[in-house]
Amino acid sequence: MEALLIEVAGIFYVFLEKECHYSYEDAEEDLIKMGVCFLQFSQNYPRYFEFLFYSKFKRNVQLDTDIQIDYINDNNSFNLFKEVVIRYLTYNGVKKDHNRHIVNLWSYISGLSIVASSINSENKDVVLRNYIQSMVKLYTLGIKRENGNS
C-alpha cells in the first residue's frame, strides 16, 4: 500500500506542478494559484484526495529546521506548497518562523478542500478562488502587522 500512496502522491505533485503556472513575479498570486489547484485536485479526483489525506497511513512532518514528509521523495505536494509559501513569506519580509505559517496556510487550504464539496453554486470555482484570495489578503495584512509593516 505504501507504493500506491507514493504513486498517488506523485500524481498530485504532477497535477500541482502542471496546473499552477506560477509567475514567480507575484508571490501572493502564486500562493492563490497553489490553493486553487489544490482545491481543483480535491474536486476532480476526490478518491485520490481522500486516499492521500484521510487514509490511515501515517505521514510524518518534521517541523524543526526543514519541513519534510518522510515517506516520499523531494517531489511531493507538501514540499511544492512549502516552496510557494516560503517565496510568499520572503516577499512579505518574513525572515523567520516559516514553519508556523506553512502549517497555518496548509491547514486552511486542506480544510477548505474538505468543505468545498458541500458548496452549491453555479460559480463554485469563482467562489472558492475568492475564499482563497480573501484569506491570503487577510493573512498578508496579519504578517505585515506582526512585522511592523502595516
Secondary structure, DSSP 8 states (H G I E B T S, - for coil): -HHHHHHHHHHHHHHHHHHH---SS-HHHHHHHHHHHHHHHHHH-HHHHHHHHHSS----B--SSS--BTTS-S-SHHHHHHHHHHHHHHHTT--S-HHHHHHHHHHHHHHHHHHHTT---TTHHHHHHHHHHHHHHHHHHHHHHHTT--
